Amino acid sequence: MNILVDPQITAALIALLGVLVSVFLSVLTSQKQLKVEIQNLEKTIQAKYEEKLVDARLPVYQILWETLSLLSKNTLQTKLNEQEIAVHILDVYKKLENWYEASGILFSKDAYGRFTRLCASLDDYAKESNRHNPAYLAEIRKRVWDLRQVMREDMHLTPIVPRSINDKD
């Protein structure tokens, strides 16, 4: 006798198939919901991390911003006219190094790159051959501008649209 012909067995197999499909769909739905929950949790953790990082950066970036103000257009021009530019540049360079030793760990990758380029420009300027080159002062100001823009991005602030490089402070 063929067992598939028996209506009770056929009904039981159809019911079993229905249960298996239902369980399979339930597992798929649960996995999809779990993935969504994990993604939401990761986003929440990332947002909290970013918030704490910005909170930690605020006071130390403020100090760096003030130090970078020592490289403003007016200050550099005044020091150049007074023949004190080399001493001033070295003094600022030392302040930047000290700041980095204490707080550099909070830099983003981009900010670190901009910072090191600025320090390299300051170091190059300190060399005798570049001391009276106004174009090099403009390069330093551009490096300051670039670093400040990245610092603003690190703090989730809108970047400033530049005027001309000669007008930047």
N, C-alpha and C positions, 0 to 999 in steps of 0.2 A: 504494500500500500504506500502511496506517495504522500509524504507528510505535508507537502505544500497544498495539497488538495483539501486537507482538513480546514474548515473555516475557522476554527478556534486557534489553530497554530498560525494561520495566515493573519488573523486579527492581532495575535500576540506579537508577531514579527513586525507588522506595521506599527503597532504601538511602541515597540522597542526602537524601531527606526526613528519614530517621532521624538522619543526621549533623547536618543543620541544626537539628533540634529539640534534639538533644543539645548542640550548641554554644550554642544560645540559652539552654537551661537552665543550662549551665555559666557563661555570662556573668552571668545573673541571680544565681546562687548566689555567684559571686565578688563582684559588686557589693554584695550583702547582707552578706557577710562583711567587706568593706572598710568599709562603713558602721559595722558593729559595732566593728571595730578602731579606727576614727577616734573613735567615741564613747568607747570605753574610754581611748584616748590623751588625749582632751580632759579626761575625768574625772581621770586621773592628773595631768595638768598643772595642773588647777584645784586639786587636793588639795595638790600641792607648793607652789603659789603661796600658798594659804591657810596652809600650815604656815610658810612663810618670813615671811608677813605677821604671823602671830601671834608668831613669834619676834622680829620687829622691834618689835612693839607692846609686848611684855612690859615691857622696862625703861622705856620712856617713859610707858606707862600707869601704871606703879607711881609714878612721880614725880607725875603728874597726880592720882592717887588720894590721895597724901599732901597735895598742895596743896588738894584738895577737903576734906580733913579739917579744914582751917582754917575751914571753914564749917559745922562740926558744931553741933548744937543747943546744947550746953553752952558752946562757945567763943563763939557769937554772943550767948547770954544774958549771959555774963560781960562781954563787951565792951560790950553795951548798958547793963548796970548800971554799968560804969565810965565811961560816956560816951565810949568810944573806938571806937564801932562804925563811924563814917564812915571814920576812918583805917584801921581794920582791913579794911573792905570794899574800899577803894581799894588797899591793899597786896595783898590777895588778887587783885584784878582785874589789877593789874600783873603779878603772878606768872603768872596764867593767860595773859595776852597774851604774855609772854616764852616760856612753855612752847609756846604755839601757833606762835610764830615759828620755834622750833627743831624742833618735832615734829608740828605739825598735819597734815602731809601724810599721816600714817598713820591719820588718822580715817576711819571709814566715813562714808557719807552721813548716816546717822542720828545718829551721834556728833557730827558737825559741826553738825547742826541743834540738837541738845541743848546743845552747848557754846555756840553763839551765843546761844541763848535765855537760858542762865545768865548770860553776860556782859552781855546787855541788861538783865536783872533787876538785876545788880550795879550797872550804870551808872545805872539808874533809881533805885535805892536811894540812891545817892550824892547825888542831887538833894535839896536841903534839905527839900522838902515830905514826903518819905517816910521820913526818918531815924528817926522815933519811932513807926513803924507796925509793931506786932508781926506783923500779918498779912503784911506784906511779907517779914519774916524767914522766915515759914513758906513763902512762895512761893519764896524763895531755896533753902531746904532741899529743897523738892519738886523744884526744877530740878537740884540736886545729885544727888538720888536718881535722877531720870530719866537723867541723864548716866551715873551709875555703872551703872545697869542695862544701858544700851546698851554701855558699855565691857565689861561681863561677857559680853554676847552677842558682841561683837567678838573676845573671847578664847575663845569657845566654852565658856563656863562657864554653869552653870544660873543663871537669874535668881533673885534672892532674893524670897521672898514678903514683902510689906511688913506691918509692924505698922501702927498708925495713923500718920498724918503727924506727929502731935505727939510720937511716940515715936522717930522716926527720928533718927539721929545722922549 
